[in-house]
Amino acid sequence: MTEPHDPASRWSDLERPPLDVRALRQGLIRPGGLWNTLDVVASTGSTNSDLAARARAGLAEGAVLIAEEQTAGRGRLDRRWTAPARSGLFFSVLLRPGPAVPGARLGWLPLLTGVAVATGLARAAGVDTALKWPNDLLVTVDGEERKAGGILAERAGDDAVVVGIGLNVSLRAAELPVPTAGSLALANAVSLDRDTLLRAVLRSLERWYEQWRAAEGDPALSGIQEAYAAGCATLGRTVRAELPGDRELTGEAVAIDGDGRLVLATADGARRPVGAGDIVHVRALGTP
């Protein structure tokens, strides 16, 4: 990727240098490792869409696609995700867990990714990242939990899953898409070096994924279920699940079950699991 020389270019922000593709490849791609290709593009609509198309064409597991800017990034329920160029990490990875992992356990991949991102950022950025079920990444800004990132996992053919991660790194308050959003910069991270952060997250993701796959996707045996519950900000709170068909379910979030569903203890004494595919939104009561 070449850098334009026009000082007025949107790519000329010296506080937001481009990713070092060569160094990233040297640091992440190794014989026997999960990651085997790593590409950075200046701009694209959605890294998930691009990588899914390549997956359907037969691309091998372990591909990483990163965009310096996403113009049509997507979250769950087709929500939009946009940010200034080079202000964050916007990337997708291609995983093919194989026949050893039952299809019913693939729903753990976004939760696993949340654990991996949180543990990677704790080491590299010195920031505590909480997990809002099922796929939001929260940081604390001025004593308030704010969304700084999200995860989107999508099937791409019979045996492939593309997992996309979006993370606000250097966004300033005036650049936030909504006032309630956050970034690592606003959370006082010790490092905003995107190369360092990306290496940490991808190494963490490789560790957790290989551990989970070796356990044939078993969330308890692999430690994913326990680790997710430990870092989940939703548990222990009274929440309202807004479900399709204008239905609501209110209760205390008490557990993550073996299928990755959020279990709510309702006022009638029942425990009711809510699946990520069925939920519109979960929020703490009393919040906007």
Backbone torsions as a table, in degrees:
resi	resn	phi	psi	omega
1	MET	NA	131.4	-179.5
2	THR	-103.5	152.0	-178.2
3	GLU	-96.6	126.9	173.0
4	PRO	-62.1	150.2	-177.8
5	HIS	-99.8	-4.4	178.8
6	ASP	-66.4	116.5	-176.7
7	PRO	-63.4	-18.7	178.9
8	ALA	-88.1	-2.8	-177.4
9	SER	-63.3	148.1	176.3
10	ARG	-65.3	-14.0	-179.8
11	TRP	-91.5	5.3	-172.5
12	SER	-96.7	7.1	179.7
13	ASP	-68.1	107.1	-175.3
14	LEU	-68.9	-19.5	176.7
15	GLU	-76.9	-10.6	-179.2
16	ARG	-128.4	73.8	-178.5
17	PRO	-68.3	157.0	178.0
18	PRO	-69.5	158.3	175.2
19	LEU	-65.8	146.2	178.6
20	ASP	-92.7	93.8	-173.3
21	VAL	-60.4	-43.6	-177.4
22	ARG	-62.5	-45.2	-179.6
23	ALA	-66.5	-38.0	178.3
24	LEU	-62.6	-43.7	178.7
25	ARG	-63.6	-42.0	179.8
26	GLN	-64.3	-34.6	-176.1
27	GLY	-84.4	-20.1	-172.2
28	LEU	-115.7	-29.7	-176.6
29	ILE	-94.6	119.7	-178.1
30	ARG	-146.2	154.3	178.7
31	PRO	-57.6	131.4	178.9
32	GLY	82.3	-5.0	-179.7
33	GLY	-86.0	170.3	-179.2
34	LEU	-72.2	-43.6	-173.4
35	TRP	-83.3	127.1	-178.1
36	ASN	-123.6	-20.0	172.5
37	THR	-138.0	146.2	179.1
38	LEU	-145.0	119.3	-178.8
39	ASP	-126.2	143.7	176.4
40	VAL	-121.4	129.0	175.9
41	VAL	-114.4	150.7	-178.5
42	ALA	-65.4	-43.4	-177.7
43	SER	-157.2	144.9	174.3
44	THR	-155.8	166.6	177.3
45	GLY	-68.0	-56.3	-177.7
46	SER	-151.5	123.8	177.4
47	THR	-65.9	-31.7	177.6
48	ASN	-62.6	-46.8	-179.6
49	SER	-63.4	-43.4	-179.3
50	ASP	-63.4	-45.4	-176.4
51	LEU	-72.6	-33.4	177.2
52	ALA	-63.0	-39.1	177.9
53	ALA	-63.7	-40.5	178.4
54	ARG	-68.6	-35.4	178.7
55	ALA	-63.1	-42.4	-179.9
56	ARG	-66.4	-23.1	177.4
57	ALA	-86.4	1.2	174.2
58	GLY	105.0	11.7	179.9
59	LEU	-59.3	139.5	-177.3
60	ALA	-73.4	158.5	175.0
61	GLU	-59.6	149.9	174.3
62	GLY	98.5	9.2	177.2
63	ALA	-81.8	140.7	177.2
64	VAL	-124.0	128.1	178.0
65	LEU	-123.5	123.8	-175.6
66	ILE	-121.4	139.8	175.2
67	ALA	-117.6	134.8	173.9
68	GLU	-69.7	-24.3	177.5
69	GLU	-149.1	136.2	173.6
70	GLN	-114.0	128.8	-178.3
71	THR	-98.6	-13.9	179.8
72	ALA	-143.8	43.3	178.6
73	GLY	-61.2	146.1	-175.3
74	ARG	-123.6	143.7	170.8
75	GLY	-111.4	-168.5	176.3
76	ARG	-61.5	151.0	178.9
77	LEU	58.8	28.8	176.3
78	ASP	62.0	26.9	174.8
79	ARG	-71.0	147.0	-177.2
80	ARG	-83.7	149.3	177.4
81	TRP	-135.7	111.7	179.4
82	THR	-132.0	153.7	178.9
83	ALA	-162.4	158.3	178.0
84	PRO	-60.2	152.3	179.8
85	ALA	-55.7	136.2	174.8
86	ARG	62.1	18.9	179.0
87	SER	-93.3	-5.1	-177.6
88	GLY	-156.4	-169.0	174.2
89	LEU	-112.1	121.0	-179.4
90	PHE	-128.5	104.0	-173.8
91	PHE	-152.6	162.0	178.6
92	SER	-134.2	151.8	177.7
93	VAL	-127.8	149.5	179.6
94	LEU	-105.7	123.3	-179.4
95	LEU	-122.6	140.2	174.7
96	ARG	-130.4	86.8	-174.0
97	PRO	-60.1	-24.9	176.6
98	GLY	88.1	172.8	-175.0
99	PRO	-66.5	-17.8	-179.1
100	ALA	-68.1	-22.4	-179.5
101	VAL	-102.1	114.2	179.4
102	PRO	-59.2	144.8	-179.4
103	GLY	-57.1	-30.8	-178.8
104	ALA	-66.0	-17.8	-178.2
105	ARG	-96.3	-1.7	-179.6
106	LEU	-67.2	-20.7	177.0
107	GLY	-63.6	-13.9	177.1
108	TRP	-78.7	-13.1	-175.2
109	LEU	-61.2	-44.2	176.9
110	PRO	-65.4	-33.9	177.9
111	LEU	-69.4	-42.7	176.1
112	LEU	-57.7	-43.5	-179.9
113	THR	-63.3	-38.3	176.8
114	GLY	-60.3	-43.7	177.2
115	VAL	-61.0	-44.2	-178.2
116	ALA	-63.7	-43.7	179.3
117	VAL	-63.8	-45.1	-178.3
118	ALA	-62.1	-44.2	-179.1
119	THR	-70.5	-36.3	177.6
120	GLY	-64.7	-42.8	-179.4
121	LEU	-70.7	-31.4	177.7
122	ALA	-59.9	-40.0	-179.4
123	ARG	-76.0	-46.2	-169.7
124	ALA	-87.7	-29.9	-175.8
125	ALA	-112.5	-10.8	-178.2
126	GLY	64.3	30.2	-178.2
127	VAL	-118.2	132.1	173.3
128	ASP	-77.8	118.1	179.8
129	THR	-109.1	116.8	178.8
130	ALA	-91.4	157.6	-177.4
131	LEU	-110.8	119.7	174.2
132	LYS	-96.9	117.8	-175.9
133	TRP	-61.1	135.8	4.4
134	PRO	-99.0	-15.1	-168.8
135	ASN	-149.3	21.8	179.2
136	ASP	-101.0	147.9	177.6
137	LEU	-110.9	122.7	-175.2
138	LEU	-113.0	141.4	170.8
139	VAL	-125.8	162.7	-179.0
140	THR	-100.5	123.3	178.9
141	VAL	-124.4	117.6	-179.3
142	ASP	52.8	42.5	176.9
143	GLY	78.0	6.4	-176.3
144	GLU	-121.1	135.2	176.1
145	GLU	-73.9	130.0	179.7
146	ARG	-134.4	148.6	178.1
147	LYS	-76.1	123.3	178.4
148	ALA	-114.8	-6.0	-178.5
149	GLY	-171.6	172.7	179.4
150	GLY	-153.8	167.4	-175.9
151	ILE	-131.4	138.0	177.4
152	LEU	-135.6	117.1	177.4
153	ALA	-107.3	133.1	-177.8
154	GLU	-137.4	139.2	174.4
155	ARG	-70.6	143.1	179.0
156	ALA	-135.5	76.7	-174.1
157	GLY	96.2	-171.7	-172.9
158	ASP	-69.9	-35.3	-171.4
159	ASP	-126.3	10.3	-175.3
160	ALA	-115.5	144.2	173.4
161	VAL	-129.4	128.7	174.3
162	VAL	-102.2	125.8	-180.0
163	VAL	-113.2	120.1	179.2
164	GLY	-103.8	142.7	180.0
165	ILE	-129.8	129.9	172.6
166	GLY	-122.4	131.0	-175.8
167	LEU	-140.8	123.0	175.2
168	ASN	-75.3	121.1	-178.4
169	VAL	-104.3	-65.6	-172.1
170	SER	-106.3	12.6	-178.4
171	LEU	-57.7	132.3	175.4
172	ARG	-89.5	165.2	-175.5
173	ALA	-56.6	-39.8	-177.6
174	ALA	-70.9	-14.6	-177.7
175	GLU	-97.6	-5.5	-176.7
176	LEU	-63.6	140.3	179.2
177	PRO	-65.1	-32.8	173.8
178	VAL	-141.6	152.9	-176.2
179	PRO	-61.2	-22.7	-177.9
180	THR	-87.6	0.7	177.3
181	ALA	-79.8	169.1	-179.8
182	GLY	-141.1	-180.0	177.4
183	SER	-155.3	165.2	177.1
184	LEU	-63.4	-36.2	179.5
185	ALA	-61.7	-45.5	-178.7
186	LEU	-70.4	-20.6	177.2
187	ALA	-91.0	9.9	176.2
188	ASN	62.2	45.2	176.1
189	ALA	-62.0	146.5	-180.0
190	VAL	-76.8	-18.0	177.4
191	SER	-142.7	135.2	173.4
192	LEU	-115.2	14.3	178.9
193	ASP	-70.3	110.0	-173.7
194	ARG	-66.5	-31.4	175.9
195	ASP	-61.7	-47.7	179.7
196	THR	-62.1	-44.8	-178.5
197	LEU	-65.1	-42.9	-179.0
198	LEU	-65.1	-42.5	177.6
199	ARG	-60.5	-43.6	-178.4
200	ALA	-63.6	-43.3	-178.3
201	VAL	-67.5	-43.8	-178.3
202	LEU	-69.4	-35.1	175.8
203	ARG	-67.3	-40.3	177.4
204	SER	-64.8	-43.0	179.0
205	LEU	-62.7	-40.4	177.9
206	GLU	-60.8	-44.4	-179.6
207	ARG	-61.5	-51.7	-177.0
208	TRP	-66.1	-39.2	-179.1
209	TYR	-65.5	-44.9	-179.5
210	GLU	-65.8	-36.4	177.7
211	GLN	-64.4	-43.6	179.4
212	TRP	-67.0	-42.6	-179.5
213	ARG	-67.9	-38.1	177.8
214	ALA	-62.7	-28.5	177.8
215	ALA	-89.4	13.8	-179.6
216	GLU	57.3	35.9	176.2
217	GLY	79.1	6.3	-178.7
218	ASP	-71.2	115.6	-175.0
219	PRO	-67.8	-30.4	-179.9
220	ALA	-78.0	-48.1	-178.0
221	LEU	-63.1	-35.7	-178.6
222	SER	-79.7	-13.3	-178.9
223	GLY	87.4	-2.0	-176.8
224	ILE	-67.7	-42.3	-177.2
225	GLN	-61.5	-45.3	179.8
226	GLU	-66.0	-43.6	-178.5
227	ALA	-65.8	-38.9	179.4
228	TYR	-66.2	-46.0	-179.9
229	ALA	-59.8	-37.8	-179.2
230	ALA	-65.4	-31.3	-177.5
231	GLY	-103.1	5.3	-173.9
232	CYS	-86.4	117.0	-179.3
233	ALA	-74.8	-15.3	-177.2
234	THR	-76.3	-33.6	-176.1
235	LEU	-64.9	140.8	179.8
236	GLY	87.6	-2.6	-179.2
237	ARG	-108.0	152.0	170.5
238	THR	-82.0	123.8	-175.4
239	VAL	-129.9	163.5	175.1
240	ARG	-119.8	120.0	176.2
241	ALA	-94.6	120.0	178.1
242	GLU	-94.2	113.9	-172.2
243	LEU	-104.2	159.8	176.7
244	PRO	-56.4	153.2	-179.8
245	GLY	80.7	22.5	179.1
246	ASP	58.4	33.5	177.1
247	ARG	-101.1	152.2	177.6
248	GLU	-131.4	149.7	175.1
249	LEU	-135.9	122.6	-178.0
250	THR	-115.9	138.2	177.6
251	GLY	178.9	178.4	176.6
252	GLU	-86.2	129.8	177.0
253	ALA	-75.6	112.6	-170.3
254	VAL	-112.8	-17.1	-175.8
255	ALA	-166.3	162.1	166.6
256	ILE	-110.5	119.2	-175.0
257	ASP	-82.5	-179.1	-174.9
258	GLY	-65.4	-14.4	176.9
259	ASP	-100.1	8.3	179.0
260	GLY	81.5	9.6	-179.3
261	ARG	-85.2	152.7	176.6
262	LEU	-86.1	126.9	-179.0
263	VAL	-99.5	123.8	179.2
264	LEU	-107.0	132.1	171.8
265	ALA	-92.2	112.7	-174.5
266	THR	-94.1	170.6	-174.2
267	ALA	-63.7	-23.5	-179.6
268	ASP	-84.6	6.8	177.4
269	GLY	88.2	0.1	-179.1
270	ALA	-86.1	157.2	171.6
271	ARG	-113.1	118.4	-172.7
272	ARG	-121.7	121.8	178.4
273	PRO	-80.8	140.8	177.0
274	VAL	-118.9	123.2	179.7
275	GLY	-87.4	146.2	-178.4
276	ALA	-58.5	-32.4	-178.8
277	GLY	-71.3	-16.0	-176.0
278	ASP	-101.0	-10.8	-168.1
279	ILE	-98.8	143.1	175.7
280	VAL	-93.2	-45.7	-179.5
281	HIS	-163.1	147.2	171.9
282	VAL	-125.7	128.5	179.0
283	ARG	-142.8	153.1	174.5
284	ALA	-65.1	138.9	179.8
285	LEU	-61.0	140.7	178.1
286	GLY	91.3	-4.3	177.5
287	THR	-99.9	155.9	-176.3
288	PRO	-72.8	NA	NA
